[in-house]
């Protein structure tokens, strides 16, 4: 009996707990509902305030238009309040441009009777076409109006007859080889065909100069830029790069002065030191006991090699060990060696300045990959180059 009574007590207790839990849930639900209603009312008030502001501005611009509230005020809370430029999932519309053919003061409204003038556009100005309006008024002039956006970002209306289409760029002529340079800091990927789907051949570094052989028949769009693909010759290899990231050599800015240390030396090529001066295991034969007389600096094929210090080109030659190499003689009977080049630029006996390009990184001679083998010698004695580059 006690068990049954206890069980009854337990049942009563559980029933009381259940009632308390239901009461808590009801209060929580009421609180949450109140929060949702408050948030909805705030959105509604904000939406109506925006429309009232728009209505006021439009009435000042064109008095007497009598713009009425287009929605039920009670339904405003059901509308999402978002800015048009924050909507996600909608692709950006392709921009259309035109050329201005006659000087004109942009209007605030698509009418010649509009006395409020805005910015003035001039012949040759490139403007973005925002909106085109074709009036059905029989008494209106026989042309439409176009809302345009200028380079400064201002907008206004102009008669369509004062605009012309931008002519499609013709394929550039390659009767003579063009000399261009890569101006994008990350370099350009050379591909096997004029498309991003083309097989990767090599990375053409920034500021590298190339010979353009021809252009693709059609334009392509890459990174928002529309241009042709250019077939180039670089470092003895041919392939395609996007012409939108090439510039004429004549437009190339002058090189920045090299960062020179107290000893007058600068780093000959940008890259990571992969092998230091001193004893090491030979990377080709894999045998120990080899003494490395310089340092190896990893860099992509074609990366410009700069003279570490001003001097005279003492030697420009090649052998089976160093491949194509250059030796520069400096004051104090100091010599610098630049080995494994894909091609050399400076000739023997030429005076070179600190930071002047004397060749290009390669992997000729005894090399497992593209890099610069750089040595510093005092007379014939090899020295640790890092002591000179600090």
TAURBEL-V123411 format. One record per pair of residues at least 24 apart in sequence whose C-alpha atoms are under 10 Angstrom apart, sorted by the first residue. I is the first residue (numbers start at 0). J is the second residue. Records with the same first field share a line. If there is no record, write none. Layout:
I = J / J
This chain:
36 = 76
38 = 76
39 = 75 / 76 / 77 / 78 / 79
40 = 73 / 75 / 76 / 77
41 = 76
42 = 75 / 76 / 77 / 78 / 79 / 80
43 = 72 / 73 / 74 / 75 / 76 / 77 / 78 / 79 / 80
44 = 72 / 75 / 76
45 = 75 / 76 / 80
46 = 72 / 75 / 76 / 78 / 79 / 80 / 81
47 = 72 / 75 / 76
49 = 80
60 = 107 / 108 / 115
61 = 108 / 113
94 = 127 / 128 / 129
95 = 126 / 127 / 128 / 129 / 147 / 164 / 165
96 = 125 / 126 / 127 / 128 / 129 / 147 / 148 / 149 / 162 / 163 / 164 / 165
97 = 123 / 124 / 125 / 126 / 127 / 128 / 147 / 161 / 162 / 163 / 164 / 165 / 166
98 = 122 / 123 / 124 / 125 / 126 / 127 / 128 / 161 / 162 / 163 / 164 / 165 / 166
99 = 123 / 124 / 125 / 126 / 157 / 159 / 160 / 161 / 162 / 163 / 164 / 165
100 = 124 / 125 / 160 / 161 / 162 / 163
101 = 160 / 161 / 162
102 = 161
103 = 156 / 157 / 158 / 161
104 = 155 / 156 / 157
105 = 145 / 146 / 147 / 148 / 153 / 154 / 155 / 156 / 157 / 158
106 = 146 / 154 / 155 / 156 / 157 / 158
107 = 146 / 154 / 155 / 156 / 157
108 = 144 / 146 / 155 / 156 / 157
109 = 133 / 134 / 143 / 144 / 145 / 146 / 155 / 156 / 157 / 158
110 = 139 / 140 / 144 / 156 / 157 / 158
111 = 139 / 140 / 156 / 157 / 158
116 = 155 / 156
117 = 153 / 154 / 155 / 156
118 = 149 / 151 / 153 / 154 / 155
119 = 149 / 155
120 = 149 / 157
122 = 161 / 162
123 = 162 / 163
124 = 149 / 150 / 162
125 = 149 / 150 / 162 / 163 / 164 / 165
126 = 150 / 151 / 152 / 154 / 162
127 = 152 / 154
128 = 154 / 156 / 162
129 = 154 / 155 / 156
130 = 155 / 156
131 = 156 / 157 / 158 / 159
132 = 156 / 158 / 159
133 = 159
167 = 218
168 = 217 / 218 / 226 / 227
169 = 216 / 217 / 218 / 227
170 = 213 / 214 / 215 / 216 / 217 / 218 / 226 / 227
171 = 213 / 214 / 215 / 216 / 227 / 229
172 = 212 / 213 / 214
173 = 211 / 212 / 213 / 214
174 = 212 / 213
175 = 210 / 211 / 212 / 213
176 = 209 / 210 / 211 / 212 / 213 / 231 / 232
177 = 209 / 210 / 211 / 212 / 213 / 231 / 247 / 248
178 = 208 / 209 / 210 / 211 / 212 / 231 / 232 / 245 / 246 / 247 / 248 / 249
179 = 206 / 207 / 208 / 209 / 210 / 211 / 231 / 242 / 244 / 245 / 246 / 247 / 248 / 249 / 250 / 251
180 = 204 / 205 / 206 / 207 / 208 / 209 / 210 / 211 / 244 / 245 / 246 / 247 / 248 / 249 / 250 / 251
181 = 205 / 206 / 207 / 208 / 209 / 240 / 241 / 242 / 243 / 244 / 245 / 246 / 247 / 248 / 251
182 = 206 / 207 / 208 / 243 / 244 / 245 / 246 / 247 / 248 / 250 / 251 / 252
183 = 243 / 244 / 245 / 246
184 = 244
186 = 244
187 = 239 / 240 / 241 / 242 / 244 / 245
188 = 238 / 239 / 240 / 241
189 = 229 / 230 / 231 / 232 / 233 / 236 / 237 / 238 / 239 / 240 / 241
190 = 230 / 237 / 238 / 239 / 240 / 241
191 = 230 / 237 / 238 / 239 / 240
192 = 228 / 229 / 230 / 238 / 239 / 240
193 = 217 / 218 / 219 / 227 / 228 / 229 / 230 / 238 / 239 / 240 / 241
194 = 219 / 220 / 221 / 228 / 239 / 240 / 241
195 = 219 / 220 / 221 / 239 / 240 / 241
197 = 238 / 239 / 240
198 = 238 / 239
199 = 238 / 239
200 = 236 / 237 / 238 / 239
201 = 233 / 236 / 237 / 238 / 299 / 300 / 301
202 = 240 / 299 / 300 / 301 / 302
203 = 233 / 234 / 240 / 299 / 300 / 301 / 302
204 = 298 / 299 / 300 / 301 / 302 / 303
205 = 244 / 245 / 302 / 303
206 = 245 / 246 / 248 / 251 / 252 / 254 / 302 / 303
207 = 233 / 234 / 245 / 248 / 301 / 302 / 303 / 359
208 = 232 / 233 / 234 / 245 / 246 / 247 / 248 / 251 / 301 / 303
209 = 233 / 234 / 237 / 245 / 247 / 248
210 = 234 / 237
211 = 237 / 238 / 239 / 240 / 242 / 245
212 = 237 / 238 / 239
213 = 239
214 = 239 / 240 / 241 / 242
215 = 239 / 241 / 242
218 = 242
219 = 243
233 = 300 / 301
234 = 300 / 301 / 302 / 341 / 342 / 359 / 360 / 361
235 = 301 / 341 / 342
254 = 354 / 355
255 = 354
256 = 353 / 354 / 355
257 = 305 / 307 / 308 / 353 / 354 / 355
258 = 353 / 354
259 = 307 / 308 / 353 / 354 / 388 / 389
260 = 387 / 388 / 389
261 = 387 / 388 / 389
262 = 308 / 386 / 387 / 388 / 389
263 = 307 / 308 / 309 / 353 / 387 / 388
264 = 306 / 307 / 308 / 309 / 353 / 354 / 387 / 388 / 389
265 = 305 / 306 / 307 / 308 / 309 / 353 / 354 / 387 / 388 / 389
266 = 296 / 304 / 305 / 306 / 307 / 308 / 353 / 354 / 373 / 384 / 385 / 387 / 388 / 389
267 = 296 / 303 / 304 / 305 / 306 / 307 / 308 / 335 / 337 / 353 / 354 / 355 / 356 / 357 / 371 / 373 / 388
268 = 296 / 297 / 298 / 302 / 303 / 304 / 305 / 306 / 307 / 354 / 356 / 359 / 360 / 370 / 371 / 373
269 = 296 / 297 / 298 / 299 / 302 / 303 / 304 / 305 / 371
270 = 295 / 296 / 297 / 298 / 299 / 302 / 370 / 371
271 = 295 / 296 / 297 / 298 / 370
272 = 296 / 297 / 298 / 370 / 371 / 372 / 385
273 = 297 / 370
274 = 372
275 = 383 / 384 / 385
276 = 373 / 374 / 381 / 382 / 383 / 384 / 385
277 = 382 / 383
282 = 365 / 366 / 367
283 = 365 / 366 / 367
291 = 372 / 374 / 381 / 383
292 = 372 / 373 / 374 / 375 / 376 / 380 / 381 / 382 / 383 / 384
293 = 335 / 336 / 337 / 371 / 372 / 373 / 374 / 375 / 376 / 381 / 382 / 383 / 384 / 385
294 = 370 / 371 / 372 / 373 / 374 / 375 / 383 / 384 / 385
295 = 338 / 369 / 370 / 371 / 372 / 373 / 374
296 = 360 / 369 / 370 / 371 / 372 / 373
297 = 360 / 361 / 368 / 369 / 370 / 371 / 372
298 = 359 / 360 / 361 / 368 / 369 / 370 / 371
299 = 359 / 360 / 361 / 362 / 368 / 369 / 370 / 371
300 = 340 / 341 / 342 / 359 / 360 / 361 / 362 / 368 / 369 / 370 / 371
301 = 340 / 341 / 342 / 358 / 359 / 360 / 361 / 369 / 370
302 = 340 / 341 / 356 / 358 / 359 / 360 / 361 / 369 / 370 / 371
303 = 340 / 343 / 344 / 355 / 356 / 357 / 358 / 359 / 360 / 361
304 = 337 / 340 / 343 / 344 / 354 / 355 / 356 / 357 / 358 / 359 / 360 / 371
305 = 337 / 351 / 352 / 353 / 354 / 355 / 356 / 357 / 358 / 359
306 = 335 / 336 / 337 / 345 / 351 / 352 / 353 / 354 / 355 / 356 / 357 / 358
307 = 335 / 336 / 337 / 351 / 352 / 353 / 354 / 355 / 356 / 373 / 375 / 387 / 388
308 = 334 / 335 / 351 / 352 / 353 / 354 / 355
309 = 350 / 351 / 352 / 353 / 354 / 355
310 = 334 / 335 / 348 / 349 / 350 / 351 / 352 / 353
311 = 345 / 346 / 347 / 348 / 349 / 350 / 351 / 352
312 = 345 / 346 / 347 / 348 / 349 / 350 / 351 / 357
313 = 346 / 347 / 348 / 349 / 350
314 = 345 / 346 / 347 / 348 / 349
315 = 343 / 344 / 345 / 346 / 347 / 348
316 = 343 / 346 / 347
317 = 343 / 363 / 364
318 = 363 / 364 / 365
319 = 363 / 364 / 365 / 366
320 = 363 / 364 / 365 / 366
321 = 362 / 363 / 364 / 365 / 366 / 371 / 372
322 = 361 / 362 / 363 / 364 / 365 / 366
323 = 358 / 359 / 360 / 361 / 362 / 363 / 364
324 = 357 / 358 / 359 / 363 / 364 / 371 / 372 / 373
325 = 357 / 358
326 = 373 / 374 / 375
327 = 351 / 357 / 375
328 = 376 / 377 / 378
329 = 377
331 = 377 / 378
332 = 376 / 377 / 378 / 379
333 = 375 / 376 / 377 / 378 / 379 / 380 / 381 / 382
334 = 374 / 375 / 376 / 377 / 378 / 379 / 380 / 381
335 = 373 / 374 / 375 / 376 / 377 / 381 / 384
336 = 371 / 372 / 373 / 374 / 375 / 376
337 = 371 / 372 / 373 / 374 / 375
338 = 362 / 363 / 364 / 365 / 366 / 370 / 371 / 372 / 373 / 374
339 = 363 / 364 / 365 / 366 / 368 / 369 / 370 / 371 / 372 / 373
340 = 364 / 369 / 370 / 371 / 372
341 = 369 / 370
